[in-house]
Amino acid sequence: MLAKTNETNLAQLSNSWLKSYYFTRFAVAAAWVLLAFTVARTMPSLAAIMLVAYPAWDALANFVDARRSGGLNRNKTQLLNFVISIVTTVAVAIALGKSMNAVLAVFGVWAVLSGLFQLATAIRRWKSGAQWAMVLSGAQSALAGIFFVKMAGSAATIDITNVAPYAAFGAFYFLVSAVWLTVSEARRRSAQATG
C-alpha cells in the first residue's frame, strides 16, 4: 500500500512538473511568434538574435526537463535533443552570415531531428498523459523540417516569418498538453474528493 502511495505521489509530481514545463514552453514560444510577426520582421538584427535564441532555448528546456525527470542518462531522447539543439544554435549563427536560405535549411534539418526526438520522448512518457499532443507535435515538426529544407532550396524570399508558423504550432501543442494535464488533474482530485 505504501509503495502504491509513493508511486502515485511521484506520478503527481511528474505531472505537476510537466504541466508547468508545458505552460512555460507555450508562453516563450507564443512571445517569440508575436515578436517575429511584429517587431523582428522589420529589424534584421533582432530577427538574427531570435533565430539563434530559438534552438538555444529548446536546448535549455530539454536539458532542464531531462534533469527534472530523472536525469540525462534516463532520458536519452532529450539528451540527443539537447545536443542537436546546441549544434543547431551554432549552425544558425554561422548560416546567418551566408543567407536566410541557409538558415532555413539548418532549421529544417533541426526540425526533423528534434521532432523525431520529441516524438520518441512522448511515446516513452505516454503514461504521464497528454502525450498524444506531443506525438502530433513531434511528427508535425519532422514534416515541417522537410518542407523547410525544400523551401530553402527554392528562390523564395525567406525571413523570420517563415519560421514563425512552425513555432506557433509548437506553442499550440504545448498549450494543449498543459491544459489537458490541468483538466485531468482537476478530474482526478474531484474523483478522490467524492470517492
Secondary structure, DSSP 8 states (H G I E B T S, - for coil): -HHHHHHHHHHHHHHHHHHHHHHHHHHHHHHHHHHHHTTGGG-HHHHHHHHHHHHHHHHHHHHHHHHHTT-TTT-HHHHHHHHHHHHHHHHHHHHTTT-HHHHHHHHHHHHHHHHHHHHHHHHHTGGGS-HHHHHHHHHHHHHHHHHHHHHHTSS----GGGTHHHHHHHHHHHHHHHHHHHHHHHHHHHHHHH-
